[in-house]
Amino acid sequence: MPDPRPDDRQIENEDLKPDRPGRPPRPATEPDGAKGSSNSGQTAADPATGRPNP
């Protein structure tokens, strides 16, 4: 029988789950100041949107 799951939320994706029953899961958002971080301007198109870079 496999070992029981630990209660400390240290394993894969456990930190994405709500910390208490009835709470929403943690949103999948980028940290503050990360807007546009996926677009370095060195590609032909923005990887996040697919729009051509100027």
C-alpha positions, 0 to 999 in steps of 0.5 A: 500500500502506498504511503499516505499523503503528507498534511504539510502541502509540500508535494507536487501542486499541493500549494495550489489547493485551498489552504482551508475548506471552502476557500477558492484555489490559488489563481494561476497568475503571474507575479506583479510586474510580470506583464509582458515578460513573455515578449522579449521582442526578439521573436517574430510574434509575441508567444503569449498572443501570437501577434506579430512583433513590430 
